[in-house]
Amino acid sequence: MGRKRNKYPREFKIEAVKKLESGEITQAELARRLGVTPTHLLDWKRELARKKEDAFPGHGNQRGSAAELARLKRELEQVKEERDILKKAMAFFARESK
């Protein structure tokens, strides 16, 4: 059987990165206290630095630009369907008028 993957809340990750960046405790000690690997801490720090407010969106809980992109993709699909229907209607009426 595979290992269960731990899921950490967004707030937990942000607080861990803040403690790491404060320099009051070493990375190894902080990881040991929190029950995570030092690699997790570094990954979280990089993601927070790169994505700022959009970091750690979770599953199905998109934030910022990711949510906007998904909304625009859905809207584009709808507009394409409407366009295709109108093209077929125009072709139908063009044949009927001849």
C-alpha positions in Angstrom: 0.0 0.0 0.0 1.2 3.5 -0.7 1.8 6.2 1.8 -0.9 8.7 2.6 0.0 12.2 1.4 -0.2 14.9 4.0 -2.1 18.0 3.1 -1.3 21.2 4.9 -3.5 24.3 5.0 -2.5 27.5 3.2 -2.2 29.4 6.5 0.1 26.7 7.9 2.5 27.0 5.0 2.5 30.8 5.1 3.3 30.8 8.9 6.0 28.2 8.4 7.7 30.3 5.7 7.4 33.4 7.9 9.2 31.5 10.8 11.8 30.3 8.4 12.5 33.7 7.0 12.7 35.3 10.5 15.9 33.5 11.1 15.1 32.7 14.7 15.3 29.0 14.1 17.2 26.8 11.6 15.4 25.1 8.7 16.1 21.6 10.1 14.8 22.5 13.5 11.7 24.1 12.2 11.0 21.2 9.9 11.4 18.8 12.8 9.0 20.8 15.0 6.4 21.1 12.3 6.7 17.5 11.2 7.6 18.2 7.7 10.7 17.8 5.6 13.2 20.6 5.1 12.5 20.3 1.3 8.8 21.1 2.0 9.9 24.3 3.6 12.1 25.3 0.7 9.4 24.5 -1.8 6.8 26.5 0.1 9.2 29.5 0.4 9.9 29.4 -3.4 6.2 29.2 -4.2 5.3 32.1 -1.9 8.1 34.2 -3.3 7.1 33.5 -6.9 3.3 33.6 -6.7 2.7 35.9 -3.7 -1.1 36.0 -3.1 -1.8 33.2 -5.6 0.4 30.8 -3.8 -1.1 27.6 -2.3 -4.5 27.7 -4.0 -5.5 24.2 -3.0 -7.7 21.8 -5.0 -10.7 23.5 -6.5 -10.1 26.7 -4.7 -8.4 28.8 -7.3 -7.3 32.3 -6.6 -6.6 35.3 -8.8 -5.3 34.7 -12.3 -6.0 30.9 -12.3 -9.7 31.5 -11.5 -9.9 34.2 -14.1 -8.2 32.0 -16.7 -10.7 29.1 -16.1 -13.6 31.5 -16.3 -12.4 32.9 -19.6 -11.8 29.4 -21.1 -15.4 28.5 -20.2 -16.7 31.7 -21.8 -14.6 31.1 -24.9 -16.1 27.6 -25.3 -19.6 29.0 -25.0 -18.9 31.8 -27.6 -17.5 29.2 -30.0 -20.6 27.1 -29.7 -22.8 30.1 -30.4 -20.7 31.0 -33.4 -21.0 27.5 -34.9 -24.8 27.6 -34.4 -25.0 30.9 -36.2 -22.8 29.7 -39.1 -25.1 26.7 -39.6 -28.2 28.9 -39.4 -26.8 31.3 -42.0 -25.9 28.4 -44.4 -29.4 27.0 -43.9 -31.2 30.3 -44.7 -28.8 31.0 -47.6 -29.9 27.7 -49.2 -33.6 28.3 -48.6 -33.5 31.8 -50.2 -32.2 30.5 -53.5 
